[in-house]
């Protein structure tokens, strides 16, 4: 029990020290040796993130390899496809010498981008169906959402200005005034929640980060 408690205290101490140094490096750029130490910690974060991607890729390949070996019904063909595409992408990036040269860039632009566009176009029909079910004027709130949704649709289509030149004006006003106001309110609330969560973690009251309850 004491060993577990000691490990938790050490991890919290490292977290607190790292957070204080990094925060001091951002808020006090002229504070002597703090800035180089903060920059070094940021470089460590980049290195650790790369290692996390590396181990995550290995875990992903092992996970799908098990599905292929067990021949899980309805799953293993997709695992074969995933491993094949993953391997081809890695090989093309190594052959191309980066992600901005051919043939990797051509593979990305000519295969992934059209598929991505097709998926979003396919999902557009489901969005319209969901919007039809949601935009029913059963109450004042749903009526407001219905009117705003229609105005946004008329703003983002070429039909709106043809029907009436005032639709773009109203739509842009909704985006610039009520939308930005609500977005800023959400951003302020989110920032306050992030600060509170950070203080809880740094003070040791958030037990989940150390495996507690």
trRosetta pair geometry for C-beta under 8 A, 3 or more apart (Angstrom, degrees):
i j d omega theta_ij theta_ji phi_ij phi_ji
1 4 5.9 -54 -152 35 31 109
1 5 6.3 30 152 -16 65 107
2 5 5.6 -54 -146 40 33 112
2 6 6.2 37 153 -23 66 105
3 6 5.6 -52 -147 35 32 112
3 7 6.5 32 154 -20 65 102
4 7 5.8 -53 -150 34 32 110
4 8 6.5 30 153 -17 64 105
5 8 5.7 -56 -150 37 33 111
5 9 6.3 32 153 -18 66 106
6 9 5.7 -55 -146 37 33 110
6 10 6.3 34 154 -21 66 105
7 10 5.7 -52 -147 35 32 111
7 11 6.4 29 155 -17 65 106
8 11 5.9 -55 -146 38 31 108
8 12 6.2 27 156 -15 65 108
8 210 4.3 71 -136 -178 99 141
8 211 7.4 -117 -94 43 108 98
8 212 7.4 52 -126 -37 146 113
9 12 5.8 -56 -145 41 31 109
9 13 6.1 34 154 -23 65 107
10 13 5.6 -55 -147 36 30 113
10 14 6.4 29 155 -17 65 104
11 14 5.8 -52 -147 36 32 109
11 15 6.3 33 153 -19 64 108
11 210 5.9 152 79 -112 134 99
12 15 5.5 -54 -145 39 33 114
12 16 6.1 33 156 -20 67 106
12 204 5.2 36 -153 -95 152 97
12 210 6.6 -31 -54 -70 98 134
13 16 5.8 -53 -143 37 29 109
13 17 6.2 25 159 -15 65 108
14 17 6.0 -57 -144 40 28 108
14 18 6.1 26 159 -17 65 111
15 18 6.0 -59 -144 39 25 108
15 19 6.1 23 159 -17 63 111
15 201 6.9 -97 149 150 141 102
15 202 7.0 -148 123 -107 102 61
15 209 7.7 64 -93 140 168 142
16 19 5.9 -58 -145 38 26 109
16 20 6.3 24 158 -17 64 109
16 202 5.2 107 -109 -154 83 82
17 20 5.9 -57 -146 37 28 109
17 21 6.3 24 158 -15 64 108
18 21 6.0 -58 -146 39 29 107
18 22 6.1 23 159 -15 66 111
18 41 6.0 160 -149 -151 91 141
19 22 6.0 -58 -142 40 27 108
19 23 6.0 25 160 -16 65 111
19 198 7.4 162 -156 -171 144 106
19 202 5.8 -109 74 -98 157 116
20 23 5.9 -57 -142 40 26 109
20 24 6.1 26 158 -18 63 110
21 24 5.8 -58 -146 39 27 110
21 25 6.3 31 154 -23 63 106
21 34 6.5 -160 -153 -156 74 86
21 37 5.6 -79 -173 117 129 117
21 38 5.5 -168 147 -83 84 78
21 41 6.2 121 102 -18 123 155
22 25 5.7 -53 -150 32 30 114
22 26 6.7 24 154 -13 63 105
22 38 5.3 130 -114 -140 44 95
22 41 5.7 -110 -76 95 97 142
22 42 7.2 122 -124 -61 105 85
23 26 6.0 -59 -152 38 33 106
23 27 6.0 8 161 -2 70 116
24 27 6.1 -65 -131 49 29 96
24 28 5.4 -27 -174 35 70 110
24 31 6.3 -76 165 70 101 153
24 34 4.9 -79 120 -178 117 143
24 38 6.9 -149 77 -68 75 131
25 28 7.4 -63 -106 60 13 71
25 29 7.4 51 177 -101 52 53
25 31 7.8 -124 -101 57 42 111
25 34 5.4 -157 -80 140 71 91
25 35 5.1 125 -140 -113 89 48
25 37 7.1 -144 -73 75 125 74
25 38 2.5 -8 -58 -35 162 174
25 39 6.9 -171 -166 -34 147 62
25 41 7.9 -179 -2 41 154 118
26 29 7.6 -12 -165 -66 20 80
26 38 7.2 -161 -31 -179 64 151
28 31 3.8 37 130 -21 118 127
28 34 6.6 33 85 77 109 147
29 35 6.0 60 -156 -95 53 129
30 35 7.8 12 -84 -38 12 134
31 34 4.5 1 101 31 107 129
31 35 6.7 140 62 -33 71 89
32 35 7.6 171 90 10 27 91
33 36 6.0 -53 -161 40 60 107
33 37 6.2 55 147 -18 81 108
34 37 5.9 -66 -154 42 33 110
34 38 6.0 34 152 -22 70 110
35 38 5.6 -55 -144 37 31 113
35 39 6.4 31 157 -19 65 104
36 39 5.6 -54 -146 37 33 111
36 40 6.4 35 154 -21 65 104
37 40 5.6 -53 -151 34 33 113
37 41 6.5 34 151 -19 65 103
38 41 5.7 -52 -150 35 33 112
38 42 6.6 35 151 -19 64 103
39 42 5.6 -52 -150 35 35 113
39 43 6.6 37 150 -19 65 101
40 43 5.6 -52 -152 34 35 112
40 44 6.6 39 148 -21 65 101
41 44 5.4 -49 -151 32 37 116
41 45 6.7 43 148 -24 64 98
42 45 5.5 -45 -153 27 37 116
42 46 6.9 38 149 -18 63 99
43 46 5.6 -50 -155 33 38 113
43 47 6.5 37 149 -17 67 104
44 47 5.6 -54 -148 38 35 111
44 48 6.1 33 155 -17 68 107
45 48 5.8 -56 -144 40 29 109
45 49 6.2 33 155 -23 64 106
46 49 5.7 -54 -147 34 29 113
46 50 6.6 30 154 -19 63 103
47 50 5.8 -55 -154 33 32 111
47 51 6.6 30 150 -15 65 104
48 51 5.5 -52 -149 38 36 112
48 52 6.3 41 150 -23 66 103
49 52 5.4 -50 -148 33 34 115
49 53 6.6 36 152 -19 64 100
50 53 5.7 -49 -150 34 34 111
50 54 6.4 37 149 -21 64 104
51 54 5.4 -52 -149 34 35 115
51 55 6.3 26 157 -10 68 105
52 55 6.1 -56 -143 43 30 103
52 56 5.9 34 155 -22 64 111
53 56 5.6 -56 -143 39 28 115
53 57 6.4 33 156 -24 63 103
54 57 5.9 -55 -154 30 27 110
54 58 6.8 24 150 -15 62 104
55 58 5.5 -51 -149 36 38 112
55 59 6.3 40 152 -20 67 104
56 59 5.6 -53 -146 38 33 112
56 60 6.3 36 154 -21 65 105
57 60 5.6 -52 -148 34 31 113
57 61 6.5 29 155 -16 64 105
57 86 7.7 159 -155 -171 99 129
58 61 5.8 -56 -149 38 32 109
58 62 6.3 29 154 -17 66 107
59 62 5.8 -56 -146 39 31 110
59 63 6.2 36 155 -25 65 107
60 63 5.7 -53 -147 32 29 114
60 64 6.5 15 161 -6 64 107
60 82 8.0 -113 162 146 107 128
60 86 7.6 179 115 -112 125 160
61 64 6.2 -62 -146 44 29 100
61 65 6.0 34 155 -26 66 110
61 83 6.4 92 -132 -116 80 100
61 86 7.1 -154 -85 108 95 155
62 65 5.5 -53 -141 35 30 115
62 66 6.6 34 158 -22 63 101
63 66 6.2 -56 -160 28 27 109
63 67 7.1 25 146 -15 60 104
64 67 5.3 -48 -152 33 43 115
64 68 6.5 44 150 -20 69 101
64 79 3.8 172 -165 -153 95 102
64 82 5.6 -124 -124 77 161 126
64 83 5.6 -173 109 -52 136 104
65 68 5.7 -53 -150 35 36 111
65 69 6.3 31 154 -16 68 106
65 79 7.5 -172 -57 165 23 127
65 83 7.2 89 -70 -86 74 146
66 69 5.8 -55 -143 39 32 107
66 70 6.1 19 161 -7 67 112
67 70 6.1 -64 -142 47 26 101
67 72 4.9 -61 -154 18 81 123
67 75 5.1 -100 -166 126 127 114
67 76 5.0 -174 142 -94 87 71
67 79 4.3 165 84 -52 126 160
68 71 7.3 21 -179 -72 33 49
68 76 4.8 123 -105 -153 47 103
68 79 5.1 -141 -53 103 89 129
68 80 6.0 108 -105 -66 120 81
68 83 7.6 -37 -39 -1 144 145
70 76 7.3 -163 73 -75 67 124
71 76 5.3 -60 -133 -13 37 161
72 75 4.0 -16 98 53 114 123
72 76 5.2 141 46 -40 70 92
73 76 8.0 -10 -71 6 12 97
75 78 6.1 -71 -166 41 41 107
75 79 6.3 40 146 -23 76 109
76 79 5.1 -51 -146 35 42 117
76 80 6.5 48 155 -23 69 96
77 80 5.6 -48 -152 31 36 113
77 81 6.5 37 150 -18 65 104
78 81 5.4 -50 -148 37 37 115
78 82 6.3 40 152 -22 67 103
79 82 5.6 -51 -145 34 32 112
79 83 6.4 28 158 -15 65 105
80 83 6.1 -58 -147 39 29 105
80 84 6.2 29 155 -20 64 110
81 84 5.8 -58 -147 37 28 112
81 85 6.3 21 160 -13 65 108
82 85 6.1 -59 -146 40 27 104
82 86 6.0 29 156 -20 64 112
83 86 5.5 -55 -143 39 30 115
83 87 6.1 29 159 -19 65 108
84 87 6.0 -58 -147 37 26 108
84 88 6.3 24 156 -17 63 108
85 88 5.7 -54 -144 38 31 111
85 89 6.2 33 157 -21 65 107
86 89 6.0 -57 -150 35 26 111
86 90 6.5 23 155 -15 63 107
87 90 5.9 -56 -148 37 31 109
87 91 6.2 28 156 -16 66 109
88 91 5.8 -58 -145 40 29 109
88 92 6.1 28 158 -18 66 109
88 107 7.4 -162 140 -161 108 152
89 92 5.9 -56 -144 38 27 109
89 93 6.4 26 157 -18 63 107
89 104 7.4 79 -156 -138 60 96
89 107 7.3 -171 -106 119 67 141
90 93 5.9 -58 -150 36 29 109
90 94 6.5 25 154 -16 64 107
91 94 5.8 -57 -149 38 32 109
91 95 6.2 28 155 -16 67 108
92 95 5.7 -55 -141 41 32 109
92 96 5.8 26 161 -15 67 112
92 103 5.5 -94 -149 88 109 91
92 104 4.2 142 136 -88 103 78
92 107 5.4 -13 -178 9 170 154
93 96 5.9 -57 -136 43 27 106
93 98 6.9 -57 -163 155 78 8
93 99 5.8 -10 -124 -79 105 73
93 104 4.9 78 -84 -104 55 149
94 97 7.8 33 177 -68 28 36
95 103 7.0 -3 95 36 122 98
95 104 7.5 157 65 -43 85 97
96 99 7.4 97 92 -88 134 22
96 101 4.3 169 177 84 102 98
96 102 6.4 -165 -122 102 115 21
96 103 6.0 -138 -75 39 111 51
96 104 4.1 -103 5 -1 156 108
96 105 7.1 151 -158 -8 156 80
97 101 5.8 11 62 40 88 148
98 101 5.4 82 64 8 95 103
98 104 7.4 -155 96 49 44 144
99 104 5.7 -100 -131 124 46 139
99 105 7.0 109 163 -73 49 79
99 108 7.5 53 -171 -31 89 153
100 105 5.9 33 -169 -72 26 128
101 104 6.4 58 74 40 61 100
101 105 5.9 -177 88 -8 11 117
102 105 5.4 -72 -74 49 53 97
102 106 4.7 40 -125 -15 94 113
103 106 5.1 -60 -156 47 59 114
103 107 5.7 66 146 -28 83 101
104 107 5.6 -56 -150 35 31 113
104 108 6.3 28 154 -18 66 106
105 108 5.7 -54 -147 37 32 111
105 109 6.1 19 159 -10 68 111
106 109 6.0 -59 -135 45 29 102
106 110 5.5 4 173 0 67 121
107 110 6.6 -65 -126 48 17 95
107 111 5.6 -23 -176 20 59 122
107 112 7.4 54 136 -10 68 99
108 111 7.1 -69 -120 51 10 85
108 112 5.0 -31 -155 31 54 125
108 113 6.7 67 146 -26 64 96
109 112 7.5 -10 -52 50 13 86
109 113 5.2 -3 -149 6 42 136
110 113 7.3 28 -32 40 11 102
110 114 7.0 -3 -180 -4 34 117
111 114 6.8 -69 -151 39 15 100
111 115 6.4 7 160 -10 57 115
112 115 5.9 -66 -150 42 29 109
112 116 6.0 31 157 -22 68 109
113 116 5.6 -53 -143 36 30 113
113 117 6.4 29 158 -17 63 105
114 117 5.7 -55 -147 38 32 111
114 118 6.2 34 155 -21 66 106
115 118 5.6 -54 -146 36 32 112
115 119 6.4 33 155 -21 65 103
116 119 5.9 -52 -149 33 30 110
116 120 6.6 26 155 -13 63 106
117 120 5.9 -57 -149 40 32 108
117 121 6.2 31 153 -18 66 107
118 121 5.6 -55 -146 38 32 111
118 122 6.2 34 154 -21 65 105
119 122 5.6 -54 -148 36 31 112
119 123 6.3 29 154 -16 65 106
120 123 5.7 -53 -144 39 33 110
120 124 6.7 52 150 -39 61 94
121 124 5.5 -36 -158 7 36 121
122 125 6.6 -47 -175 19 41 106
122 126 7.8 29 138 -4 64 103
123 126 5.4 -55 -159 40 53 111
123 127 6.1 58 144 -25 77 101
124 127 5.4 -51 -147 34 36 115
124 128 6.4 37 154 -19 66 101
125 128 5.7 -50 -149 35 33 111
125 129 6.4 33 151 -18 64 105
126 129 5.5 -52 -147 37 35 113
126 130 6.2 34 154 -17 67 105
127 130 5.8 -54 -145 40 30 108
127 131 6.1 32 154 -21 64 107
128 131 5.6 -54 -145 37 30 113
128 132 6.4 36 154 -25 63 102
129 132 5.7 -50 -151 29 31 113
129 133 6.8 23 153 -11 63 104
130 133 5.8 -58 -151 40 35 107
130 134 6.0 24 155 -14 70 112
131 134 5.7 -60 -137 44 31 105
131 135 5.5 14 169 -8 71 115
131 149 6.6 172 -160 -178 117 147
132 135 6.5 -54 -124 44 20 97
133 136 7.1 -36 179 -23 33 114
134 142 7.7 -151 162 -140 64 103
134 145 7.5 -73 140 124 101 136
135 142 7.1 156 -145 -179 37 90
135 145 6.5 -138 -112 112 77 95
135 146 4.3 118 -165 -107 95 86
135 149 5.6 -107 -98 59 134 153
135 150 7.9 125 -165 -44 149 88
136 142 6.1 -18 79 162 52 140
136 146 7.5 157 -14 -77 7 131
137 142 5.7 173 -120 108 34 101
137 143 4.3 55 -136 -90 98 83
137 146 5.6 -66 -70 7 87 157
138 142 5.2 33 41 48 74 154
139 142 4.9 91 50 14 77 100
139 143 6.9 -134 95 -8 39 90
140 143 5.6 -57 -149 35 30 114
140 144 6.5 31 153 -19 65 103
141 144 5.8 -53 -151 34 32 110
141 145 6.4 29 152 -15 65 106
142 145 5.5 -53 -145 40 36 112
142 146 6.2 42 152 -25 66 104
143 146 5.6 -52 -148 33 31 115
143 147 6.5 28 155 -17 64 103
144 147 6.0 -55 -148 36 31 107
144 148 6.2 25 156 -14 66 110
145 148 5.9 -56 -142 42 30 108
145 149 6.0 34 157 -22 65 110
146 149 5.8 -56 -145 37 26 112
146 150 6.5 25 157 -17 62 106
147 150 5.9 -57 -151 36 29 110
147 151 6.4 28 153 -18 64 107
148 151 5.7 -55 -148 37 33 111
148 152 6.3 32 154 -19 66 105
148 174 6.3 160 -141 -156 96 150
149 152 5.8 -54 -147 36 31 110
149 153 6.4 32 154 -19 64 105
150 153 5.6 -53 -148 36 33 112
150 154 6.3 28 155 -14 66 106
151 154 5.8 -56 -146 41 32 108
151 155 6.3 37 151 -26 65 105
151 167 6.7 -166 -147 -155 72 83
151 170 5.7 -91 -155 114 129 114
151 171 5.1 -177 155 -86 92 84
151 174 6.3 105 111 -6 136 155
152 155 5.4 -50 -146 32 33 116
152 156 6.3 13 162 -5 66 110
152 171 6.0 134 -99 -138 43 109
152 174 7.2 -102 -71 90 86 143
153 156 6.3 -67 -143 46 27 96
153 157 6.1 9 163 -7 65 118
153 160 7.7 159 112 -63 57 120
154 157 6.2 -65 -133 44 27 101
154 159 6.9 -88 -134 86 70 87
154 160 3.3 119 173 -102 78 117
154 163 7.1 -70 -148 43 121 132
154 167 4.4 -86 132 -172 124 140
154 171 6.7 -157 82 -58 84 134
155 160 5.8 -56 -67 67 23 176
155 167 6.2 -153 -75 148 61 91
155 168 5.7 116 -130 -111 77 54
155 170 7.9 -129 -74 79 110 74
155 171 3.0 171 -80 177 134 170
155 172 7.1 161 -141 -42 131 63
155 175 7.9 169 158 -28 167 123
156 160 7.9 78 35 -4 33 139
156 171 7.8 -159 -29 -179 67 153
157 160 5.5 116 69 -14 81 96
158 161 7.0 -53 -165 37 48 100
158 162 6.8 45 146 -17 70 114
159 162 5.6 -69 -158 41 39 114
159 163 6.1 37 153 -23 76 106
160 163 6.0 -60 -150 33 29 106
160 164 7.4 -54 177 53 62 70
160 167 4.0 -131 178 107 106 149
160 168 6.5 127 118 -51 122 74
160 171 7.5 15 170 -21 160 144
161 164 7.6 -99 -145 79 27 34
161 165 5.8 35 -154 -111 75 55
161 167 6.4 -132 -73 58 45 108
161 168 5.6 11 -80 -26 97 118
163 167 6.7 52 70 -20 103 141
164 167 5.3 108 78 -24 90 96
165 168 7.1 -44 -175 28 52 102
165 169 7.4 47 137 -12 69 110
166 169 5.2 -58 -156 40 54 116
166 170 5.9 49 151 -19 82 104
167 170 6.0 -56 -144 39 30 106
167 171 6.0 28 159 -17 66 111
168 171 5.6 -58 -140 42 30 111
168 172 6.0 28 163 -17 67 108
169 172 6.2 -57 -146 38 24 106
169 173 6.5 26 154 -19 61 107
170 173 5.7 -56 -150 35 31 113
170 174 6.5 33 152 -20 65 103
171 174 5.7 -52 -151 32 33 111
171 175 6.5 29 153 -14 65 105
172 175 5.6 -55 -147 40 35 111
172 176 5.9 24 158 -14 70 113
173 176 5.9 -61 -136 44 28 103
173 177 5.6 -6 176 8 69 117
174 177 7.0 -66 -123 49 17 87
174 178 5.8 -33 -154 42 60 109
174 179 6.0 69 145 -24 66 109
175 179 4.8 -31 -141 36 36 146
175 180 7.2 61 153 -32 51 90
176 179 7.2 51 7 48 15 101
176 180 6.0 -12 -173 -6 31 128
177 180 6.6 -48 -119 38 5 101
177 181 6.4 2 162 -15 50 113
178 181 5.6 -60 -146 38 29 113
178 182 6.2 24 161 -14 67 107
179 182 6.1 -59 -149 39 27 105
179 183 6.1 26 154 -19 64 110
180 183 5.5 -54 -140 39 32 113
180 184 6.2 33 159 -20 66 104
181 184 6.0 -55 -149 35 28 108
181 185 6.6 29 152 -19 62 105
182 185 5.5 -53 -150 35 35 114
182 186 6.4 34 153 -17 66 103
183 186 5.8 -53 -150 38 33 110
183 187 6.3 35 151 -22 65 106
184 187 5.4 -51 -145 36 35 114
184 188 6.4 37 154 -21 66 102
185 188 5.8 -52 -149 33 31 110
185 189 6.4 28 154 -14 64 106
186 189 5.8 -56 -146 40 32 110
186 190 6.0 33 155 -19 67 109
187 190 5.7 -55 -144 39 29 112
187 191 6.2 32 155 -21 64 106
188 191 5.7 -54 -148 35 29 111
188 192 6.5 29 154 -17 64 105
189 192 5.8 -54 -149 36 31 111
189 193 6.3 30 153 -17 65 107
190 193 5.7 -55 -147 39 31 111
190 194 6.3 34 153 -22 65 105
191 194 5.6 -53 -147 35 31 112
191 195 6.5 32 154 -18 64 104
192 195 5.8 -54 -149 35 32 111
192 196 6.4 30 154 -17 65 107
193 196 5.7 -54 -145 38 32 111
193 197 6.2 31 156 -17 66 107
194 197 5.8 -55 -145 39 30 109
194 198 6.3 32 154 -20 64 106
195 198 5.7 -55 -148 36 30 112
195 199 6.4 30 154 -18 65 105
196 199 5.8 -54 -149 36 31 110
196 200 6.4 33 152 -20 64 105
197 200 5.6 -53 -148 36 33 113
197 201 6.4 33 154 -18 66 104
197 206 7.0 57 -163 -74 69 150
198 201 5.8 -54 -147 37 32 109
198 202 6.1 25 157 -14 67 110
199 202 5.9 -56 -139 42 30 107
199 203 5.9 20 162 -11 65 114
200 203 6.1 -62 -140 44 24 103
200 205 4.6 -85 -157 72 77 106
200 206 4.3 87 131 -40 102 103
201 204 7.9 41 174 -65 28 24
201 205 7.9 -80 -59 54 20 69
201 206 4.6 -34 -85 41 59 135
201 209 5.8 60 -135 -11 101 156
206 209 5.6 52 115 -1 104 109
207 210 6.1 -73 -164 49 53 96
207 211 7.8 -67 160 74 78 35
207 212 3.1 -74 172 85 112 120
207 213 6.1 -19 103 54 134 20
208 211 7.7 62 -169 -62 33 10
208 212 6.7 -95 -68 68 27 66
208 213 7.5 50 -83 -115 69 27
